[in-house]
Amino acid sequence: MIREIGATELAAWLADDSRPQPLLLDVREAWEVQLASLPGIVHIPMNLIPGRMAELPDDRAIVTICHHGVRSFQVGLYLQNAGFDEVVSLKGGVEAWASDVDQTMAHY
C-alpha cells in the first residue's frame, strides 16, 4: 500500500533543509496545473507516466500530486509496482494544499 502525506506535513518536509527533498510529481492535466500548482513540480500527466518513467529518479522520494488525491494515489501505486521505492501521495491533493497551506492558491 502506498503511504499518504497531508498538506501540512508535506509543507514541513519541504521547509526542512536537513531532509532530502522529494521530487514533486504533478500528474494532473496541463490546464489544471495552469490554474494552481505547488512550486517546483515536475509535470507529467497521468496518462503519460508509463512512457516517461525513465525521467523519474529512483534514488529520491517522489510525492505524487493531483487535484484531490485520487489520481496521485493510483500513480503512486503504479510507480511502486514498477519498482520505485519511496513513493508518497499527497492526501487531498492541491485542494488540501490550497486550504491548509497556501490560502492564496486558486480552488477549482
N, CA, C and O atoms as a GROMACS GRO file, in nm:
protein
  432
    1MET      N    1   0.084  -0.119   0.000
    1MET     CA    2   0.000   0.000   0.000
    1MET      C    3   0.088   0.124   0.000
    1MET      O    4   0.195   0.126   0.062
    2ILE      N    5   0.044   0.224  -0.067
    2ILE     CA    6   0.120   0.350  -0.076
    2ILE      C    7   0.090   0.438   0.045
    2ILE      O    8  -0.023   0.441   0.095
    3ARG      N    9   0.190   0.507   0.090
    3ARG     CA   10   0.175   0.599   0.202
    3ARG      C   11   0.118   0.731   0.152
    3ARG      O   12   0.149   0.775   0.042
    4GLU      N   13   0.035   0.794   0.233
    4GLU     CA   14  -0.018   0.926   0.200
    4GLU      C   15   0.040   1.026   0.299
    4GLU      O   16   0.072   0.993   0.413
    5ILE      N   17   0.053   1.149   0.253
    5ILE     CA   18   0.106   1.257   0.336
    5ILE      C   19   0.008   1.374   0.328
    5ILE      O   20  -0.043   1.405   0.221
    6GLY      N   21  -0.017   1.437   0.442
    6GLY     CA   22  -0.104   1.554   0.446
    6GLY      C   23  -0.032   1.678   0.395
    6GLY      O   24   0.091   1.681   0.390
    7ALA      N   25  -0.108   1.778   0.359
    7ALA     CA   26  -0.052   1.901   0.304
    7ALA      C   27   0.041   1.971   0.404
    7ALA      O   28   0.149   2.016   0.366
    8THR      N   29   0.001   1.980   0.530
    8THR     CA   30   0.087   2.049   0.627
    8THR      C   31   0.214   1.968   0.655
    8THR      O   32   0.320   2.025   0.678
    9GLU      N   33   0.202   1.836   0.654
    9GLU     CA   34   0.320   1.751   0.673
    9GLU      C   35   0.417   1.767   0.556
    9GLU      O   36   0.539   1.773   0.575
   10LEU      N   37   0.364   1.774   0.434
   10LEU     CA   38   0.450   1.796   0.317
   10LEU      C   39   0.514   1.934   0.323
   10LEU      O   40   0.632   1.948   0.290
   11ALA      N   41   0.439   2.035   0.363
   11ALA     CA   42   0.496   2.170   0.375
   11ALA      C   43   0.612   2.171   0.474
   11ALA      O   44   0.714   2.237   0.449
   12ALA      N   45   0.597   2.100   0.585
   12ALA     CA   46   0.705   2.092   0.684
   12ALA      C   47   0.827   2.022   0.626
   12ALA      O   48   0.941   2.063   0.651
   13TRP      N   49   0.804   1.916   0.549
   13TRP     CA   50   0.913   1.843   0.485
   13TRP      C   51   0.988   1.935   0.387
   13TRP      O   52   1.111   1.939   0.387
   14LEU      N   53   0.914   2.007   0.306
   14LEU     CA   54   0.977   2.096   0.208
   14LEU      C   55   1.054   2.210   0.274
   14LEU      O   56   1.151   2.260   0.217
   15ALA      N   57   1.010   2.251   0.391
   15ALA     CA   58   1.077   2.360   0.463
   15ALA      C   59   1.198   2.313   0.543
   15ALA      O   60   1.276   2.395   0.592
   16ASP      N   61   1.214   2.183   0.558
   16ASP     CA   62   1.322   2.126   0.639
   16ASP      C   63   1.446   2.099   0.554
   16ASP      O   64   1.453   1.998   0.484
   17ASP      N   65   1.542   2.190   0.561
   17ASP     CA   66   1.664   2.177   0.481
   17ASP      C   67   1.751   2.060   0.523
   17ASP      O   68   1.843   2.022   0.450
   18SER      N   69   1.725   2.001   0.638
   18SER     CA   70   1.805   1.888   0.684
   18SER      C   71   1.758   1.756   0.623
   18SER      O   72   1.828   1.654   0.634
   19ARG      N   73   1.642   1.756   0.559
   19ARG     CA   74   1.589   1.635   0.496
   19ARG      C   75   1.609   1.640   0.345
   19ARG      O   76   1.594   1.745   0.284
   20PRO      N   77   1.644   1.527   0.284
   20PRO     CA   78   1.650   1.524   0.137
   20PRO      C   79   1.513   1.561   0.080
   20PRO      O   80   1.410   1.511   0.126
   21GLN      N   81   1.514   1.647  -0.018
   21GLN     CA   82   1.388   1.696  -0.074
   21GLN      C   83   1.331   1.598  -0.176
   21GLN      O   84   1.405   1.540  -0.255
   22PRO      N   85   1.198   1.580  -0.174
   22PRO     CA   86   1.135   1.488  -0.268
   22PRO      C   87   1.116   1.553  -0.404
   22PRO      O   88   1.120   1.676  -0.418
   23LEU      N   89   1.096   1.471  -0.504
   23LEU     CA   90   1.052   1.518  -0.634
   23LEU      C   91   0.901   1.530  -0.625
   23LEU      O   92   0.833   1.435  -0.585
   24LEU      N   93   0.848   1.645  -0.660
   24LEU     CA   94   0.703   1.668  -0.658
   24LEU      C   95   0.649   1.640  -0.797
   24LEU      O   96   0.668   1.720  -0.889
   25LEU      N   97   0.582   1.528  -0.813
   25LEU     CA   98   0.532   1.483  -0.942
   25LEU      C   99   0.383   1.512  -0.954
   25LEU      O  100   0.301   1.446  -0.892
   26ASP      N  101   0.351   1.613  -1.033
   26ASP     CA  102   0.211   1.653  -1.054
   26ASP      C  103   0.158   1.578  -1.175
   26ASP      O  104   0.210   1.591  -1.285
   27VAL      N  105   0.054   1.498  -1.154
   27VAL     CA  106   0.002   1.411  -1.260
   27VAL      C  107  -0.128   1.463  -1.322
   27VAL      O  108  -0.197   1.390  -1.394
   28ARG      N  109  -0.162   1.588  -1.294
   28ARG     CA  110  -0.285   1.646  -1.348
   28ARG      C  111  -0.264   1.688  -1.494
   28ARG      O  112  -0.154   1.682  -1.547
   29GLU      N  113  -0.372   1.730  -1.555
   29GLU     CA  114  -0.367   1.781  -1.692
   29GLU      C  115  -0.307   1.922  -1.692
   29GLU      O  116  -0.308   1.991  -1.590
   30ALA      N  117  -0.256   1.963  -1.807
   30ALA     CA  118  -0.188   2.093  -1.818
   30ALA      C  119  -0.278   2.209  -1.776
   30ALA      O  120  -0.231   2.302  -1.710
   31TRP      N  121  -0.405   2.205  -1.814
   31TRP     CA  122  -0.496   2.315  -1.778
   31TRP      C  123  -0.512   2.328  -1.627
   31TRP      O  124  -0.530   2.438  -1.576
   32GLU      N  125  -0.505   2.214  -1.556
   32GLU     CA  126  -0.517   2.217  -1.411
   32GLU      C  127  -0.393   2.278  -1.347
   32GLU      O  128  -0.402   2.355  -1.252
   33VAL      N  129  -0.277   2.242  -1.400
   33VAL     CA  130  -0.150   2.295  -1.348
   33VAL      C  131  -0.145   2.446  -1.367
   33VAL      O  132  -0.092   2.518  -1.282
   34GLN      N  133  -0.201   2.494  -1.478
   34GLN     CA  134  -0.204   2.639  -1.503
   34GLN      C  135  -0.291   2.712  -1.402
   34GLN      O  136  -0.264   2.828  -1.369
   35LEU      N  137  -0.395   2.647  -1.353
   35LEU     CA  138  -0.485   2.709  -1.256
   35LEU      C  139  -0.422   2.720  -1.117
   35LEU      O  140  -0.435   2.822  -1.050
   36ALA      N  141  -0.353   2.613  -1.075
   36ALA     CA  142  -0.298   2.608  -0.940
   36ALA      C  143  -0.193   2.498  -0.933
   36ALA      O  144  -0.217   2.386  -0.977
   37SER      N  145  -0.076   2.531  -0.879
   37SER     CA  146   0.026   2.427  -0.863
   37SER      C  147   0.125   2.465  -0.755
   37SER      O  148   0.145   2.582  -0.724
   38LEU      N  149   0.186   2.364  -0.698
   38LEU     CA  150   0.292   2.385  -0.599
   38LEU      C  151   0.418   2.428  -0.672
   38LEU      O  152   0.438   2.389  -0.787
   39PRO      N  153   0.503   2.506  -0.608
   39PRO     CA  154   0.628   2.545  -0.672
   39PRO      C  155   0.722   2.426  -0.686
   39PRO      O  156   0.728   2.339  -0.599
   40GLY      N  157   0.796   2.423  -0.795
   40GLY     CA  158   0.900   2.323  -0.814
   40GLY      C  159   0.853   2.186  -0.859
   40GLY      O  160   0.926   2.089  -0.845
   41ILE      N  161   0.731   2.178  -0.912
   41ILE     CA  162   0.680   2.048  -0.954
   41ILE      C  163   0.745   2.001  -1.084
   41ILE      O  164   0.799   2.081  -1.161
   42VAL      N  165   0.739   1.871  -1.105
   42VAL     CA  166   0.764   1.810  -1.235
   42VAL      C  167   0.627   1.767  -1.283
   42VAL      O  168   0.557   1.693  -1.214
   43HIS      N  169   0.588   1.813  -1.401
   43HIS     CA  170   0.454   1.785  -1.452
   43HIS      C  171   0.459   1.674  -1.557
   43HIS      O  172   0.518   1.690  -1.664
   44ILE      N  173   0.397   1.562  -1.525
   44ILE     CA  174   0.377   1.454  -1.621
   44ILE      C  175   0.234   1.406  -1.603
   44ILE      O  176   0.203   1.342  -1.502
   45PRO      N  177   0.145   1.434  -1.698
   45PRO     CA  178   0.006   1.390  -1.685
   45PRO      C  179  -0.002   1.238  -1.663
   45PRO      O  180   0.081   1.162  -1.713
   46MET      N  181  -0.102   1.198  -1.589
   46MET     CA  182  -0.120   1.058  -1.551
   46MET      C  183  -0.108   0.963  -1.670
   46MET      O  184  -0.041   0.861  -1.661
   47ASN      N  185  -0.173   0.997  -1.781
   47ASN     CA  186  -0.174   0.905  -1.895
   47ASN      C  187  -0.037   0.893  -1.964
   47ASN      O  188  -0.018   0.803  -2.045
   48LEU      N  189   0.057   0.982  -1.932
   48LEU     CA  190   0.190   0.976  -1.993
   48LEU      C  191   0.295   0.910  -1.902
   48LEU      O  192   0.409   0.890  -1.944
   49ILE      N  193   0.257   0.878  -1.780
   49ILE     CA  194   0.352   0.820  -1.685
   49ILE      C  195   0.420   0.693  -1.739
   49ILE      O  196   0.542   0.684  -1.730
   50PRO      N  197   0.346   0.596  -1.794
   50PRO     CA  198   0.414   0.473  -1.838
   50PRO      C  199   0.528   0.498  -1.937
   50PRO      O  200   0.631   0.431  -1.930
   51GLY      N  201   0.512   0.592  -2.027
   51GLY     CA  202   0.614   0.621  -2.127
   51GLY      C  203   0.724   0.714  -2.081
   51GLY      O  204   0.823   0.732  -2.150
   52ARG      N  205   0.707   0.774  -1.963
   52ARG     CA  206   0.806   0.873  -1.918
   52ARG      C  207   0.867   0.839  -1.782
   52ARG      O  208   0.931   0.925  -1.720
   53MET      N  209   0.849   0.716  -1.737
   53MET     CA  210   0.904   0.676  -1.606
   53MET      C  211   1.056   0.688  -1.602
   53MET      O  212   1.113   0.708  -1.494
   54ALA      N  213   1.122   0.675  -1.715
   54ALA     CA  214   1.269   0.685  -1.718
   54ALA      C  215   1.316   0.824  -1.675
   54ALA      O  216   1.432   0.840  -1.637
   55GLU      N  217   1.228   0.924  -1.679
   55GLU     CA  218   1.263   1.060  -1.638
   55GLU      C  219   1.262   1.077  -1.486
   55GLU      O  220   1.307   1.179  -1.434
   56LEU      N  221   1.210   0.978  -1.416
   56LEU     CA  222   1.195   0.988  -1.271
   56LEU      C  223   1.314   0.927  -1.199
   56LEU      O  224   1.365   0.823  -1.240
   57PRO      N  225   1.358   0.991  -1.091
   57PRO     CA  226   1.473   0.938  -1.016
   57PRO      C  227   1.434   0.815  -0.935
   57PRO      O  228   1.323   0.808  -0.881
   58ASP      N  229   1.525   0.720  -0.926
   58ASP     CA  230   1.496   0.603  -0.843
   58ASP      C  231   1.572   0.608  -0.711
   58ASP      O  232   1.569   0.514  -0.632
   59ASP      N  233   1.640   0.721  -0.687
   59ASP     CA  234   1.718   0.737  -0.564
   59ASP      C  235   1.669   0.853  -0.479
   59ASP      O  236   1.742   0.906  -0.396
   60ARG      N  237   1.544   0.892  -0.501
   60ARG     CA  238   1.488   1.009  -0.433
   60ARG      C  239   1.339   0.984  -0.409
   60ARG      O  240   1.273   0.919  -0.490
   61ALA      N  241   1.288   1.033  -0.299
   61ALA     CA  242   1.145   1.020  -0.272
   61ALA      C  243   1.066   1.095  -0.378
   61ALA      O  244   1.107   1.201  -0.426
   62ILE      N  245   0.952   1.039  -0.414
   62ILE     CA  246   0.861   1.101  -0.509
   62ILE      C  247   0.727   1.123  -0.438
   62ILE      O  248   0.671   1.030  -0.381
   63VAL      N  249   0.678   1.246  -0.443
   63VAL     CA  250   0.545   1.277  -0.391
   63VAL      C  251   0.455   1.302  -0.511
   63VAL      O  252   0.477   1.396  -0.588
   64THR      N  253   0.354   1.217  -0.528
   64THR     CA  254   0.261   1.233  -0.639
   64THR      C  255   0.150   1.328  -0.597
   64THR      O  256   0.104   1.326  -0.483
   65ILE      N  257   0.107   1.412  -0.692
   65ILE     CA  258   0.012   1.520  -0.663
   65ILE      C  259  -0.094   1.525  -0.774
   65ILE      O  260  -0.062   1.513  -0.892
   66CYS      N  261  -0.219   1.544  -0.734
   66CYS     CA  262  -0.327   1.571  -0.830
   66CYS      C  263  -0.424   1.670  -0.764
   66CYS      O  264  -0.387   1.743  -0.672
   67HIS      N  265  -0.547   1.673  -0.811
   67HIS     CA  266  -0.643   1.769  -0.759
   67HIS      C  267  -0.693   1.732  -0.619
   67HIS      O  268  -0.688   1.814  -0.528
   68HIS      N  269  -0.742   1.609  -0.603
   68HIS     CA  270  -0.798   1.567  -0.474
   68HIS      C  271  -0.728   1.447  -0.412
   68HIS      O  272  -0.760   1.408  -0.300
   69GLY      N  273  -0.632   1.388  -0.482
   69GLY     CA  274  -0.557   1.276  -0.426
   69GLY      C  275  -0.589   1.139  -0.483
   69GLY      O  276  -0.524   1.041  -0.446
   70VAL      N  277  -0.686   1.131  -0.571
   70VAL     CA  278  -0.725   1.001  -0.626
   70VAL      C  279  -0.627   0.957  -0.736
   70VAL      O  280  -0.573   0.847  -0.730
   71ARG      N  281  -0.606   1.043  -0.835
   71ARG     CA  282  -0.512   1.009  -0.943
   71ARG      C  283  -0.371   0.991  -0.890
   71ARG      O  284  -0.300   0.900  -0.932
   72SER      N  285  -0.331   1.078  -0.797
   72SER     CA  286  -0.195   1.067  -0.743
   72SER      C  287  -0.176   0.936  -0.667
   72SER      O  288  -0.068   0.878  -0.671
   73PHE      N  289  -0.278   0.891  -0.600
   73PHE     CA  290  -0.272   0.763  -0.529
   73PHE      C  291  -0.254   0.649  -0.629
   73PHE      O  292  -0.171   0.560  -0.608
   74GLN      N  293  -0.331   0.652  -0.738
   74GLN     CA  294  -0.321   0.549  -0.841
   74GLN      C  295  -0.184   0.549  -0.907
   74GLN      O  296  -0.125   0.443  -0.928
   75VAL      N  297  -0.132   0.667  -0.939
   75VAL     CA  298   0.001   0.677  -1.000
   75VAL      C  299   0.106   0.629  -0.901
   75VAL      O  300   0.202   0.562  -0.939
   76GLY      N  301   0.090   0.664  -0.775
   76GLY     CA  302   0.184   0.618  -0.674
   76GLY      C  303   0.190   0.467  -0.666
   76GLY      O  304   0.299   0.410  -0.658
   77LEU      N  305   0.075   0.402  -0.668
   77LEU     CA  306   0.071   0.255  -0.668
   77LEU      C  307   0.140   0.199  -0.792
   77LEU      O  308   0.214   0.102  -0.785
   78TYR      N  309   0.114   0.262  -0.905
   78TYR     CA  310   0.174   0.218  -1.031
   78TYR      C  311   0.327   0.227  -1.024
   78TYR      O  312   0.397   0.134  -1.062
   79LEU      N  313   0.376   0.340  -0.974
   79LEU     CA  314   0.522   0.358  -0.962
   79LEU      C  315   0.582   0.260  -0.862
   79LEU      O  316   0.689   0.204  -0.886
   80GLN      N  317   0.512   0.240  -0.753
   80GLN     CA  318   0.560   0.146  -0.652
   80GLN      C  319   0.570   0.005  -0.712
   80GLN      O  320   0.668  -0.066  -0.690
   81ASN      N  321   0.468  -0.035  -0.786
   81ASN     CA  322   0.468  -0.166  -0.851
   81ASN      C  323   0.574  -0.176  -0.960
   81ASN      O  324   0.618  -0.286  -0.994
   82ALA      N  325   0.616  -0.062  -1.014
   82ALA     CA  326   0.720  -0.059  -1.117
   82ALA      C  327   0.860  -0.059  -1.056
   82ALA      O  328   0.960  -0.062  -1.129
   83GLY      N  329   0.868  -0.055  -0.923
   83GLY     CA  330   0.998  -0.066  -0.857
   83GLY      C  331   1.051   0.058  -0.789
   83GLY      O  332   1.160   0.056  -0.734
   84PHE      N  333   0.975   0.167  -0.792
   84PHE     CA  334   1.019   0.286  -0.720
   84PHE      C  335   0.997   0.264  -0.571
   84PHE      O  336   0.888   0.226  -0.529
   85ASP      N  337   1.102   0.288  -0.492
   85ASP     CA  338   1.098   0.252  -0.350
   85ASP      C  339   1.018   0.347  -0.263
   85ASP      O  340   0.934   0.304  -0.184
   86GLU      N  341   1.043   0.475  -0.276
   86GLU     CA  342   0.981   0.571  -0.185
   86GLU      C  343   0.886   0.662  -0.261
   86GLU      O  344   0.926   0.765  -0.316
   87VAL      N  345   0.760   0.622  -0.262
   87VAL     CA  346   0.656   0.700  -0.330
   87VAL      C  347   0.548   0.732  -0.226
   87VAL      O  348   0.503   0.645  -0.153
   88VAL      N  349   0.509   0.858  -0.223
   88VAL     CA  350   0.409   0.908  -0.128
   88VAL      C  351   0.308   0.989  -0.207
   88VAL      O  352   0.345   1.062  -0.299
   89SER      N  353   0.180   0.977  -0.174
   89SER     CA  354   0.075   1.052  -0.241
   89SER      C  355   0.027   1.165  -0.150
   89SER      O  356   0.007   1.145  -0.030
   90LEU      N  357   0.010   1.284  -0.209
   90LEU     CA  358  -0.042   1.398  -0.133
   90LEU      C  359  -0.191   1.378  -0.110
   90LEU      O  360  -0.271   1.388  -0.203
   91LYS      N  361  -0.228   1.351   0.015
   91LYS     CA  362  -0.367   1.328   0.052
   91LYS      C  363  -0.447   1.458   0.036
   91LYS      O  364  -0.411   1.561   0.093
   92GLY      N  365  -0.552   1.451  -0.041
   92GLY     CA  366  -0.635   1.570  -0.064
   92GLY      C  367  -0.586   1.658  -0.176
   92GLY      O  368  -0.655   1.753  -0.214
   93GLY      N  369  -0.468   1.629  -0.231
   93GLY     CA  370  -0.415   1.698  -0.348
   93GLY      C  371  -0.396   1.848  -0.330
   93GLY      O  372  -0.384   1.899  -0.218
   94VAL      N  373  -0.394   1.918  -0.444
   94VAL     CA  374  -0.373   2.064  -0.438
   94VAL      C  375  -0.489   2.134  -0.369
   94VAL      O  376  -0.474   2.245  -0.319
   95GLU      N  377  -0.604   2.069  -0.365
   95GLU     CA  378  -0.717   2.128  -0.293
   95GLU      C  379  -0.685   2.139  -0.145
   95GLU      O  380  -0.713   2.240  -0.081
   96ALA      N  381  -0.625   2.034  -0.088
   96ALA     CA  382  -0.584   2.037   0.053
   96ALA      C  383  -0.472   2.138   0.073
   96ALA      O  384  -0.470   2.209   0.174
   97TRP      N  385  -0.379   2.144  -0.022
   97TRP     CA  386  -0.269   2.241  -0.012
   97TRP      C  387  -0.326   2.384  -0.009
   97TRP      O  388  -0.284   2.466   0.073
   98ALA      N  389  -0.421   2.412  -0.097
   98ALA     CA  390  -0.481   2.546  -0.104
   98ALA      C  391  -0.559   2.578   0.023
   98ALA      O  392  -0.564   2.694   0.064
   99SER      N  393  -0.620   2.480   0.084
   99SER     CA  394  -0.698   2.503   0.206
   99SER      C  395  -0.611   2.513   0.330
   99SER      O  396  -0.635   2.596   0.418
  100ASP      N  397  -0.508   2.427   0.339
  100ASP     CA  398  -0.433   2.413   0.463
  100ASP      C  399  -0.297   2.483   0.466
  100ASP      O  400  -0.246   2.514   0.573
  101VAL      N  401  -0.239   2.510   0.348
  101VAL     CA  402  -0.103   2.564   0.344
  101VAL      C  403  -0.096   2.699   0.277
  101VAL      O  404  -0.041   2.794   0.334
  102ASP      N  405  -0.150   2.711   0.156
  102ASP     CA  406  -0.140   2.834   0.078
  102ASP      C  407  -0.279   2.882   0.039
  102ASP      O  408  -0.332   2.845  -0.066
  103GLN      N  409  -0.338   2.964   0.126
  103GLN     CA  410  -0.475   3.011   0.101
  103GLN      C  411  -0.485   3.106  -0.017
  103GLN      O  412  -0.595   3.142  -0.058
  104THR      N  413  -0.371   3.149  -0.074
  104THR     CA  414  -0.376   3.234  -0.194
  104THR      C  415  -0.389   3.151  -0.321
  104THR      O  416  -0.416   3.206  -0.428
  105MET      N  417  -0.371   3.020  -0.310
  105MET     CA  418  -0.381   2.933  -0.427
  105MET      C  419  -0.528   2.921  -0.470
  105MET      O  420  -0.618   2.916  -0.387
  106ALA      N  421  -0.547   2.916  -0.599
  106ALA     CA  422  -0.683   2.905  -0.654
  106ALA      C  423  -0.744   2.769  -0.621
  106ALA      O  424  -0.676   2.666  -0.620
  107HIS      N  425  -0.874   2.772  -0.595
  107HIS     CA  426  -0.954   2.649  -0.580
  107HIS      C  427  -1.027   2.632  -0.713
  107HIS      O  428  -1.070   2.729  -0.775
  108TYR      N  429  -1.040   2.509  -0.755
  108TYR     CA  430  -1.116   2.483  -0.878
  108TYR      C  431  -1.190   2.353  -0.867
  108TYR      O  432  -1.260   2.314  -0.960
   0.00000   0.00000   0.00000
